[in-house]
Amino acid sequence: MSAASAPARPRVGLFATCLVDLIRPSVGFAAANLIEQAGCEVVVPPQTCCGQPAFNNGDRATARDLALQAIDAFQGVDYVVAPSGSCAGQLKKHVPELFAGEPDLSRRADAFAAKVFELVTFLVDVRGMTSVQARFDGVVTYHDSCAGLRELGVKAQPRKLLESVQGLTIAEMKDPDVCCGFGGTFAVKYGEISDAIVAKKADNVVAAGAGTLLAGDLGCLMNMAGKLQREGRPVRVRHVAEVLAGMGEEPAIGEPTRGE
């Protein structure tokens, strides 16, 4: 959708993602808050998985079924926004692949994919957001998740908005764009390799001297948080949306929630 054809207050469907829904709902609330700040109406249609685990493991039949569910669920919105480069990449780049050679379904898939965006790229590249009204006192370092960076070009956008957060300083780690070792089912299939990769990432995070690690994909964040905590490293881990939305006082990933 071009800027000229977009309505003054677009209707945005939030694709919450499985991990956000089940593990870290605060990321979904932060995403909705930011989308509203960008002048949009937020709706959350009934939804399931983006289909990436099935797609990556060769189960195209299941991936197609899940893709069709998403296409149907989000047909009444102007944009589909996900707080995950991984899930957004699946919906935007790979859903059309599932219906190649089927004209009617292919047209629907292409139209759906065209309105899919990762959260921070939507805020910056589509809505023109240059700053947020948030405060976070401390030094952070940012990990560029593989799918968001390589499939969707997510790199400068989160840093641009983080620079506007009062009290926040960014300390870049060594190799911020190198994989954390998660890779979805990769971490399950190749546990020893995954652990070796995340060990290097943890070393780079700590060497940056930041008290908080941020990223845009919850799977990567959980993987890195787990390694840091197992090794007793004093680094807290958060989704970038939580800091941008002013929710940096909530318990970090892997910490007990209030009342526990």
N, C-alpha and C positions, 0 to 999 in steps of 0.2 A: 504493500500500500504506500503510495507516495505521500509526501507531506501535504501536497495540495489537495489530495482527495480524502485525507484523514479527517474525521469529525473533530470538532473543538474539544470534546471530552470523550475520547475513545473508550470503548468497552473492552477491557482486558481480561482474558481468562487466565487465571493463575494455575499453572500446572505445578502442583505442590511437590511432586516426586515421592516415591515410596519411602526413602530414607527420612526425608523431612517429616512426612506424616507419622511414621512409626517411631523415629528416634529423636528428632529435634524440631518439634512443631514451631518453636520460637522463630525459626528461619522463615517459615511460611508467613507468620504474622509480620515479621520485619519486611519481607518482600511486598506484602500487601500495603504496608504503610508507605514504603518508598514509591510504589506505583501510584498511590493516591496523591503523594506529594508532587508527582510529575503531572498531575492534572487529569488523571484517568479514573474511570469507574472500574472497580475490581469485582469480578465474579469468580466463584470456584465451582465449576460444574462437577458432577459425579465423575470420577476418573479412576483408572487403574495404572499399571506400570506402563512406561514408555515403550517397553519391548526390547530394550537393549540387551539384557542377559540372554534372552532367546535368540536374538539376531546374531550376537557374537558367538554363540555356540551352535549355529547352523540350523536352529529350529525356526525356519522361515514361516511355517504355517502358524505357529503361535504368535510370532512377531507381526504377521499380517492381521490376525484377529485383534491384537492389542492396538495396532495402528488404526484399524477401522473404528474401534471404540473411541479412540481419541478424536479422530476426524468428525465423528458424529457428535461427540460431547461438546466440541468447541466450534461447531459450525456457526453459532450465533454471535461470535465475538469478532472484534476488529484485529486483535492481536492475541497470541498465546505466549505467555512469558513464564520461564522456568528459572528458579534460583539454582541452576546447575548447568554448567557447560556440557557435561556428559549427556544428560537427558535432552537438553535442547539440541545438541548435535545429532542425537538419534532421530529426533522428530523432524529436524530441518534437513538433514543431509541424507538420511538412510530410509526414512519412510517412503519417499518417492521411488527408491530402488526396488521396493517390494512389489510395486505395481507397474513396472516397466512393461510395455507391450500390451497393456489393457487400457484402451483409450478412456473409457468413462472413469474407471477408478484412478487412472493416472492423472487425469485432470483434477479430480478431487484431492488427491494426495499432493499435487504440486501447489494447488491453491492453499491448502492447509500449511504446507511447509513454508510458503512465502510469508506467512504472518507469524512464524515462530521466532522468538528471540530469547537469548540468555538475558537474565535480569539486568545486569549492569550495562551491557551493551544497549539494551532497550532504553534505559534511563539516559545514557549519554548520547548514543548515536541516533536514536529515533526521537526522543523527547527533548534533546538538547540540554539536559541537566548538567550544570557545571559545578554545583556545590550542594551541600546538605546542611541542615541545621542540627548538628550533633556535636557532642563532646566526648572525647575519650582520652584520658590522661595516661600517656605511656608511649613506649617505643614498640612498633609492630614491624614484622617482616611478612612478605607476601609470597605465597607459592602459586605459580602459574600451572593450573591443572592441565593435563595433556589434551583432553578433548576440547575444552573451551579455547585453549590457545591455538591448537593446530587446525581444528575444524571451523572455529567461529571467530578467530582473531581477538580473543579476549586477553588484553595485556595492559594497554595504556588506560583503558576506561576505569577500572577499579582504582588505580593509583591516582587518577585525576580527581575522583570524588574523595578519596581518603585524604588528599592534601588539603581539602576544605574542612576537615573535622578538627575542631578546636582542641588543642592540647596533644594532638597526635603527631608523632614523628615516624617516618618510614626509614627503616634500615634494611637495605637490600641484602639478601643472603647470597652466597656463592651459588651459581647455577639454579636460579629460581624456577627456570623452565624445564628442569630435568625431572622425570617421573618420580613419584613418591613410592612406587612399588605396589600400589593398590590394584588398579586395572580391573576392578570388578572380580570376575571369577578367576582372573590370573592369580590373585593372592591366595585363592583356595587351591588351585591346581599346582602352583609352583611356590609353595610356602617359603622354602629356604631362599630362593632367589628374591622373592618379594621382601623378605626380612633383610637381606643384604642391601637391597636398594633403599629401603626406608631408613636403615641405619646410617647410610651416608647422608640422606636428607636430614635426619635428626642432628647430625654433627654440624651441617651447614646452618641449620636453624639456630642452634645454640651459639655458634661462632659469630652470628650476626649481632648478638648482644641484645636482642629484642625480648621483651617479656611476654609478647603475644604473637602467635602465628595466625595469619588469616589466609583464607582461600575461598573459592567460589563453588566448590563441590564437596558435599558432606561426606561422600565415601573417602575421598583423599584426606579430609580433615580427621575422620575417625581413625584412619590408618596411622596417620602421623601422631595424633594425640595418644593412641595406644602405645606406640613405641616410646614416645617421650616420657609417658607416665611409668611404663615398665622400667625404664632406666633411671627414674628419679630426677629427670631434667625439669627445672623450674620454669617451664614455658607453658602458658595457657593457650588454648586453641579455640578459635571462634570462626564462624562463617562471616564473610565480609559484610553481608547484608545486616547482620545484627549490630555491627559497629556503625554503619552508615545510617541506620534507623534510630540510633541513640539508645540501643538496648545492650550496651556494653557492661552493664552492672549485673546482668544475669549470670548464673553459674556457667563456667566454661564447659566445653565438651569433655565428658568423662568425669566431671565433678558432681557431687551429690546435689540434687535440687533442694531448694529451701523446704525445710520441714522434714527432710530425711534424717 
